[in-house]
Amino acid sequence: MKKLRLTPRDFAIITSLANSVTLSTTQIGVLYFSGNTKKASERLKLLENEGLVQHKRKTWKFIGEKTENFYCVTMTARRIAKLPPAKKHHFPVNLNHLACTNQINILLRQACPENIVYDFVPSWQYASGRFEPCQTLVSTLCPDATISVSNNTQTLLAFLEIDLETEPLTRTNSKQTSLFSKLQHYCTYFDSNAYQAEAEHVFKCRFNGFRVLIITKGERRIDSIRQNLKMGDTRFIWCTTFKQIEENGIFQGIWKTAFLEDSGTYSLIETYKHTTQ
């Protein structure tokens, strides 16, 4: 059998898979085949026949439920693409959470205006050394991703939290995790100003305040957060739904703050209005 000749696009796919841990056929189709899932699937099969990628068929939910192939790179692909070595790869247990995080990154890329520059650092890249010595950020908070968004006049620092509503708002026992306990850590982090030096180390930029971006499944969950979160002025915590992002775009005015008395909606690229608590 004739050996497959790898193209620049093949190397780009391999690099994306390595950086993202895993991507679905649809996601790869959007990124590299102008949304053509069939062509993406055909090329991925050829790469799999060469031992460069492997797949598992999984069901995941973003807005609706979908069952499709998820791919990851092999050690052979890493070696050929001259990527850093990794431990023996396995598909993550929390694949749905991971797939949603990657989907947000893809939607950011698709919707990004020409005058906007953004950087998206998912949590699984923290171990790469990019975030050292940011131990506060890594061990205490560990957001799903850290994002910077810049235009000509300002730069926004944001921590992404994917909320699939599997975690309760409040704890019923000391061993249980909850969304509100995590948000309390963010409030402490905000007040400490420790984020300034740590974020500057990563993004080479000085920040005045930050956002916590909670993306959840429905408006009812946002209402519950706003009505029950009692942590003072929490206007730096912003909420929206997967559906709002899919339909309107992540940069648009689709964000509500967690502060119940604030009835406004906000955009990721507008001028800072709430940088302090």
C-alpha positions in Angstrom: 0.0 0.0 0.0 1.3 3.5 -0.9 2.3 5.5 2.1 0.1 8.5 2.8 1.7 11.8 1.9 1.1 14.2 4.8 0.0 17.7 3.9 0.3 21.0 5.9 -3.3 20.6 6.8 -2.6 17.1 8.2 0.1 18.5 10.4 -2.3 21.3 11.5 -4.9 18.7 12.5 -2.3 16.7 14.4 -1.2 19.8 16.3 -4.7 20.8 17.1 -5.5 17.4 18.4 -2.4 17.5 20.6 -3.3 20.9 22.0 -7.0 20.1 22.5 -6.6 16.5 23.8 -9.5 15.4 21.6 -11.8 16.8 18.9 -14.8 15.5 17.2 -15.2 14.9 13.5 -17.6 17.9 13.3 -15.1 20.2 15.2 -12.3 19.2 12.9 -14.5 19.7 9.9 -15.3 23.3 11.0 -11.6 24.0 11.7 -10.0 22.6 8.6 -12.6 21.5 6.0 -15.0 24.6 5.8 -17.6 22.7 7.8 -17.6 19.6 5.5 -17.8 16.7 8.0 -17.7 14.1 5.2 -14.4 15.3 3.9 -13.0 15.5 7.4 -14.1 12.0 8.2 -12.5 10.6 5.0 -9.2 12.3 5.8 -9.2 11.2 9.4 -9.8 7.6 8.4 -6.7 7.8 6.2 -4.7 9.3 9.1 -6.0 6.5 11.4 -4.9 3.9 8.9 -1.4 5.4 9.1 -1.4 5.0 12.9 -1.4 8.8 13.4 -4.8 9.2 15.1 -7.2 7.0 16.9 -10.9 7.4 17.7 -13.7 6.4 20.0 -17.4 6.9 19.3 -19.0 9.1 22.0 -22.1 11.0 22.8 -21.8 14.6 23.9 -24.2 17.5 24.5 -23.7 21.1 23.7 -27.1 22.4 22.8 -28.5 19.1 21.5 -27.2 15.6 21.9 -24.8 14.2 19.3 -23.0 10.9 18.8 -19.8 11.0 16.7 -16.2 10.0 16.5 -13.7 11.8 18.8 -10.0 11.6 17.8 -6.7 12.0 19.6 -3.1 11.8 18.3 -0.8 8.8 18.7 2.8 8.8 19.9 3.8 8.2 16.3 2.0 11.4 15.2 3.7 13.4 17.9 7.1 12.1 16.8 6.5 12.8 13.1 5.1 16.3 13.9 8.0 17.0 16.3 5.6 17.7 19.1 6.6 17.4 22.8 6.3 13.8 24.1 3.3 12.9 26.3 2.3 10.1 28.6 0.4 7.3 27.0 -2.8 8.9 25.7 -6.2 7.9 26.9 -9.6 9.4 26.2 -10.7 11.6 29.1 -13.5 10.4 31.4 -15.1 13.9 31.4 -15.2 14.0 27.6 -18.4 16.0 27.4 -16.9 18.8 29.5 -13.8 18.8 27.5 -15.7 18.8 24.2 -17.7 21.8 25.3 -14.6 23.7 26.3 -13.1 23.0 22.9 -16.3 24.1 21.2 -16.1 27.4 23.0 -12.6 27.9 21.6 -13.8 27.1 18.1 -16.7 29.6 18.4 -14.3 32.2 19.7 -12.2 31.7 16.6 -15.2 31.8 14.3 -16.7 34.9 15.8 -13.6 36.9 16.5 -13.8 40.4 14.8 -10.8 41.6 12.8 -9.8 44.2 15.3 -9.8 41.7 18.2 -7.0 39.4 19.3 -7.6 36.6 21.8 -5.6 33.9 23.5 -7.2 30.7 24.9 -5.3 28.6 27.4 -7.3 25.4 28.4 -6.6 24.0 31.9 -4.9 20.9 30.6 -2.1 23.0 29.2 -1.2 24.3 32.7 1.1 21.4 33.2 3.1 22.4 30.1 5.0 25.0 32.1 3.3 28.0 30.5 1.6 28.9 33.8 4.5 28.2 36.2 5.0 29.6 38.7 1.3 30.5 38.9 0.5 28.0 41.6 -2.5 30.0 43.0 -4.2 29.9 39.6 -3.5 26.2 39.0 -4.1 24.6 42.4 -6.9 26.8 43.9 -9.0 27.8 40.9 -8.2 25.6 37.9 -10.7 27.1 35.5 -11.6 25.3 32.3 -9.6 27.9 30.4 -8.0 31.3 30.8 -8.8 33.8 28.1 -7.4 37.2 27.2 -9.3 39.4 24.7 -7.7 42.5 23.3 -8.6 45.4 21.0 -6.9 48.7 20.4 -7.9 50.2 23.7 -8.2 47.4 26.3 -7.5 43.9 27.3 -9.9 41.6 29.1 -8.8 38.7 31.4 -11.4 36.0 31.8 -11.6 32.6 33.5 -14.0 30.2 31.7 -16.3 27.8 33.7 -18.3 25.3 31.8 -21.4 24.5 33.9 -23.2 21.3 32.8 -25.4 21.5 35.9 -23.9 18.3 37.3 -22.5 20.2 40.2 -24.9 21.7 42.8 -25.0 25.4 43.6 -24.2 24.8 47.3 -22.7 21.9 49.2 -24.7 19.6 51.4 -21.6 18.1 53.0 -17.9 19.0 53.4 -16.7 16.5 50.8 -18.9 17.7 48.0 -17.9 20.4 45.5 -20.2 23.1 44.5 -20.4 26.0 42.0 -20.7 28.6 44.7 -17.7 27.3 46.7 -15.7 27.7 43.5 -17.0 31.2 43.0 -16.0 32.1 46.5 -12.4 31.2 45.6 -12.7 33.6 42.7 -13.9 36.4 45.0 -10.9 35.8 47.2 -8.6 35.8 44.3 -10.1 39.0 42.9 -9.6 40.8 46.2 -6.1 39.6 46.6 -4.9 41.1 43.3 -2.6 38.0 42.9 -4.0 37.5 39.4 -2.2 40.6 38.2 1.3 39.2 38.4 0.3 35.7 37.4 -1.7 36.7 34.4 1.0 39.2 33.3 3.5 36.3 33.5 1.3 34.3 31.0 -0.1 37.0 28.7 2.6 39.7 29.0 0.0 42.3 29.7 -1.2 44.2 32.8 -4.8 43.6 33.8 -7.2 45.7 36.0 -9.8 43.2 37.2 -11.0 40.0 35.5 -14.2 38.2 34.5 -15.5 34.8 35.4 -17.4 33.5 32.4 -20.0 30.9 33.4 -21.6 29.1 30.4 -24.4 26.9 31.3 -27.3 25.0 29.8 -30.3 27.2 30.4 -31.7 30.5 31.7 -33.2 28.8 34.8 -29.7 28.0 36.0 -28.6 31.6 35.5 -31.7 32.8 37.4 -30.8 30.5 40.3 -27.2 31.7 40.4 -28.3 35.4 40.4 -31.0 34.9 43.1 -28.9 32.7 45.5 -25.3 34.0 45.2 -24.7 36.1 48.3 -21.2 37.3 48.0 -21.5 41.0 47.8 -21.0 42.8 44.4 -20.4 40.0 42.0 -20.6 42.0 38.8 -17.3 40.5 37.6 -19.0 37.1 37.3 -20.8 36.9 34.0 -23.3 34.2 32.8 -24.7 33.1 29.5 -26.0 29.9 27.9 -24.6 27.6 25.2 -27.7 28.4 23.1 -27.1 32.2 23.3 -23.5 31.7 22.2 -24.5 29.4 19.3 -27.2 31.7 18.1 -25.8 35.2 18.6 -22.0 34.9 19.0 -19.8 34.8 22.0 -18.6 38.4 21.6 -22.1 39.9 21.6 -24.1 41.5 24.4 -25.4 38.1 25.7 -23.8 38.2 29.2 -25.6 38.9 32.4 -23.7 39.5 35.7 -24.3 37.3 38.7 -25.3 40.5 40.7 -29.1 40.4 41.0 -29.5 44.2 41.1 -27.7 44.5 37.8 -30.3 44.1 35.0 -27.9 44.9 32.1 -26.4 42.7 29.4 -22.8 43.0 28.4 -20.3 42.2 25.6 -16.8 40.8 25.9 -15.3 43.6 23.9 -17.0 46.6 25.5 -15.3 49.1 27.8 -14.8 47.9 31.4 -17.7 49.0 33.5 -17.2 46.8 36.4 -13.5 46.1 37.3 -13.8 46.2 41.0 -16.2 44.7 43.5 
